[in-house]
């Protein structure tokens, strides 16, 4: 593994030739100072970027129409959709689908046994959400947002699943409880151990030919 940065990451988002992330600069009591950086694979350069660029990358081009309605833009999960809509899920399970003009197309709560989401991913027409406290993955129909399938629980192969990353017919699952990344086939639901680390794994991305992992100690290139 190659260390990219030791920053404490809030969220990380793929770009065509790299990725962008928000991170903690400093914290004083309940006040925090946040920064934004972009990593470019072709040059190896790490550069500071503005908050607007971060928001555009995370939420899509119409973020200004609904951003004031979001509780926490740093910690929420955001999925910009091809039709210009954006699906936002807060850490308390509050979920809202925003339209092209910032209108609320759908709103509700996505919890499992009072457990809040730990990770979110879209695969084909399905929305996958991990619930770390309950140790499960749940698949929802992306159009109706009805629950279709539940995987995990007491006999789950993963432990405290959090960050999710879709790639083709597979989903990579960050298993925080055992410091692993698991790979699951979305058609057969077969799982296999993909990586094992010495510390907690918070997020994973596969961008072009590069694999990026966020551990407690920083961001690494695998």
C-alpha positions in Angstrom: 0.0 0.0 0.0 1.1 3.6 -0.7 0.0 6.4 1.6 -1.6 9.3 -0.3 -2.6 11.5 2.7 -3.0 11.2 6.4 -6.1 13.3 6.4 -9.3 12.4 8.4 -11.8 12.0 5.6 -15.5 12.9 5.7 -16.3 11.6 2.2 -14.4 10.7 -1.0 -15.8 10.9 -4.5 -14.4 9.5 -7.8 -13.4 11.7 -10.8 -12.4 10.7 -14.3 -8.7 10.9 -13.5 -8.6 10.8 -9.7 -10.8 11.7 -6.8 -11.9 14.5 -4.6 -12.4 14.4 -0.8 -13.4 16.5 2.2 -11.3 16.3 5.4 -10.9 17.7 8.9 -8.4 20.5 9.2 -8.9 21.2 12.9 -11.5 20.9 15.6 -12.0 23.2 18.5 -14.8 22.1 20.9 -17.8 21.7 18.6 -16.4 23.9 15.8 -14.6 22.3 12.9 -12.6 23.6 10.0 -13.0 21.7 6.8 -10.9 21.5 3.7 -11.3 20.0 0.2 -8.6 18.3 -1.9 -8.3 16.7 -5.4 -5.9 13.9 -6.3 -5.0 13.5 -9.9 -3.7 10.1 -10.9 -1.9 11.1 -14.2 0.2 13.7 -12.5 0.3 12.4 -8.9 -0.6 15.9 -7.8 -2.7 16.8 -4.7 -4.3 20.2 -4.9 -6.7 22.2 -2.8 -10.2 22.9 -4.3 -13.1 25.1 -3.4 -16.2 24.0 -1.5 -18.3 24.7 -4.6 -16.3 22.1 -6.6 -16.7 19.6 -3.8 -20.5 20.2 -3.7 -20.8 19.9 -7.5 -18.9 16.6 -7.5 -20.9 15.1 -4.6 -24.4 16.4 -5.4 -24.5 17.2 -9.1 -25.0 20.4 -11.0 -28.3 21.5 -9.3 -27.1 21.2 -5.8 -27.7 24.9 -5.1 -31.5 24.4 -5.4 -31.7 22.0 -2.5 -28.5 22.2 -0.4 -30.0 24.4 2.3 -32.5 21.6 3.0 -29.7 19.1 3.9 -28.9 18.6 7.5 -25.2 17.8 7.1 -23.6 18.1 3.6 -20.4 16.5 4.8 -21.7 13.3 6.4 -24.8 12.6 4.3 -24.8 10.1 1.4 -25.5 11.5 -2.0 -26.3 9.7 -5.3 -26.6 12.0 -8.3 -28.8 10.2 -10.9 -28.6 10.3 -14.7 -31.9 12.2 -15.0 -30.5 15.1 -13.0 -32.1 14.1 -9.7 -30.1 13.5 -6.5 -30.9 11.0 -3.8 -29.7 12.1 -0.4 -29.6 10.0 2.8 -28.7 11.5 6.1 -26.9 9.6 8.9 -30.2 9.6 10.9 -31.9 7.7 8.1 -33.8 10.7 6.6 -34.0 10.2 2.9 -35.0 12.6 0.1 -35.0 12.4 -3.6 -34.5 15.9 -5.1 -35.7 16.9 -8.6 -34.0 19.0 -11.2 -35.3 22.2 -9.6 -34.7 21.2 -6.0 -38.2 20.0 -5.4 -38.8 16.9 -3.1 -39.8 14.1 -5.4 -39.9 11.6 -2.5 -39.1 11.7 1.2 -39.1 9.1 3.9 -36.9 7.3 6.5 -34.6 4.4 5.7 -33.8 2.6 9.0 -33.5 -1.0 10.0 -34.3 -1.9 13.6 -33.6 1.8 14.5 -30.1 1.3 12.9 -29.0 4.2 10.6 -27.3 3.7 7.2 -23.5 3.0 7.2 -23.1 3.0 3.4 -25.0 3.5 0.2 -24.6 2.3 -3.4 -26.6 2.0 -6.6 -26.3 -1.1 -8.7 -28.5 -1.2 -11.8 -32.0 -0.4 -10.7 -31.3 -1.3 -7.0 -30.3 0.8 -4.0 -28.1 -1.0 -1.5 -27.8 0.2 2.1 -25.6 -1.2 4.8 -26.7 -1.0 8.4 -23.6 -1.4 10.6 -25.4 -1.8 14.0 -27.6 -4.6 12.7 -24.9 -6.2 10.5 -27.1 -6.3 7.4 -27.3 -5.2 3.8 -30.7 -4.3 2.4 -31.6 -4.0 -1.3 -34.3 -1.5 -2.3 -36.1 -1.0 -5.6 -34.7 2.4 -6.7 -38.0 3.5 -8.3 -40.4 2.5 -5.5 -37.8 2.4 -2.6 -39.5 -0.7 -1.3 -37.3 -3.3 0.5 -36.6 -6.3 -1.8 -33.9 -8.3 0.0 -32.0 -8.5 3.2 -28.5 -10.1 3.6 -26.5 -10.7 6.7 -27.6 -10.6 10.3 -26.4 -13.0 13.0 -24.6 -15.3 10.6 -23.3 -12.6 8.2 -19.8 -13.1 6.6 -19.1 -9.4 7.2 -19.1 -7.5 10.5 -20.4 -4.0 10.9 -20.7 -3.2 7.2 -20.2 0.4 6.3 -18.9 1.9 3.0 -20.2 0.3 -0.2 -18.9 0.6 -3.8 -20.6 -0.9 -6.9 -18.6 -2.2 -9.8 -20.5 -4.0 -12.6 -22.4 -6.9 -11.0 -20.3 -6.7 -7.8 -20.5 -4.7 -4.6 -17.5 -4.2 -2.4 -18.3 -4.0 1.3 -16.2 -2.3 3.9 -16.5 -4.5 7.0 -15.4 -2.2 9.8 -15.8 -4.9 12.6 -13.1 -7.2 11.2 -11.0 -4.7 9.2 -11.9 -6.4 5.9 -13.3 -5.7 2.4 -15.7 -8.2 1.1 -16.8 -8.7 -2.5 -20.4 -9.7 -3.2 -22.0 -10.9 -6.5 -25.3 -9.0 -6.8 -26.8 -11.9 -8.9 -25.8 -14.9 -6.8 -25.2 -13.1 -3.5 -22.0 -15.1 -3.1 -19.4 -13.3 -1.0 -15.6 -13.6 -0.8 -13.0 -12.0 1.2 -11.2 -9.4 -0.9 -8.8 -7.5 1.4 -7.7 -7.7 5.1 -6.2 -4.8 6.9 -4.6 -4.1 10.3 -7.0 -1.3 11.1 -10.6 -0.1 10.5 -11.5 0.3 6.9 -14.0 3.1 6.2 -14.3 3.4 2.5 -13.2 1.8 -0.8 -13.2 3.0 -4.4 -12.1 1.4 -7.7 -11.3 4.3 -10.1 -10.0 3.3 -13.6 -7.2 0.9 -12.7 -6.6 2.3 -9.2 -7.9 1.0 -5.9 -8.3 3.5 -3.1 -9.0 2.7 0.5 -9.7 5.0 3.4 -8.5 3.6 6.7 -8.4 5.3 10.1 -4.8 6.4 9.5 -5.5 7.9 6.1 -6.0 7.4 2.3 -4.0 4.7 0.6 -3.4 3.4 -2.9 -3.6 -0.4 -3.0 
